[in-house]
Amino acid sequence: MSRPLYDQLVSYYELLEGRDWEGEVRMISSVLERHGCRSVIDLGCGTGRHVRELAKLGFEATGVDISAHNIRFAKKEASKEGVDARFVKGSYFDVLPSAQYDAAVCLNWSIPVSDGQIRKLLVRVSSFLRPRGVMIFDYEKVADIVWDSVGRPSVEKWTVKGKVVARVSVGKIRSNVMISDDVYLTFPESPAEIPRDEASRYEPVKQGRGVKVYVDRSFVRFFTTPELKRFAQQCGFRTIANLVLPRNGYRRNYAVLMKEFPRARAVKGGLRAVAAF
């Protein structure tokens, strides 16, 4: 599915996401170093910021993303920065790595939201990770849902190279999934105020003031700790850590999984390896 955040707004992506990029890279590299990982694949790499930064630290880093805009941007930035990193356009369900990796990361809530798709991804990752390889992904905890904010519009704006980009977001929760409807507006000059109501929000567009509007929708799965452990066990992993970084007044959680060695069972004439999942 095409999304403006990954297409028309790709040059603003790293700013709009508001991530602690440096903190995340320090955290990820620390985990990789601790477990002897040198090669890492980023699934849903976006504009490739994590891939580029990890490559600068000496890791063999590859990024995969379904958006051609993201991949073009990532390659351009890597070339500009003189970074030796590889980027591949494609779905993380379909990409066929030519070799096993020591580690995989899946960030910015790129983990799927349905149980079946989560299992499919974890099994897929297990197939190209070496034994005792690690996977890191970020997620939201059910206990951290801020119910007072659900359904209320939040407004943010940024100034980028003389232009103003604004985002109006409204979230709703269905079962264990947050659905966020985001309206992005780009202004040629700074507006006095970003209207919160729908009627007045699009008035500058109607008046032809050079304002552009993009509508985006995202889905974020909320997990409990027992759920994460169950998914890991079902798909050939075990949970070895849960890490936390602050983000804009709340916490972002990171699950660290390790691929188990295949189990072995006795058969006539010796032992036969059985996939852990």
Secondary structure, DSSP 8 states (H G I E B T S, - for coil): ---GGGTTTGGGHHHHT---HHHHHHHHHHHHHHTT--EEEEET-TT-HHHHHHHHTT-EEEEEES-HHHHHHHHHHHHHHT---EEEES-TTT---SS-EEEEEE-TT-S-SSHHHHHHHHHHHHHHEEEEEEEEEEEEEGGG--GGGTTS-EEEEEEETTEEEEEEEEEEEETTEEEEEEEEEEESS--S----SHHHHTHHHHTTSS-EEEEEEEEEEEE-HHHHHHHHHHTTEEEEEEEEEEETTEEEEEEEEEE---EEEEETTEEEEE---
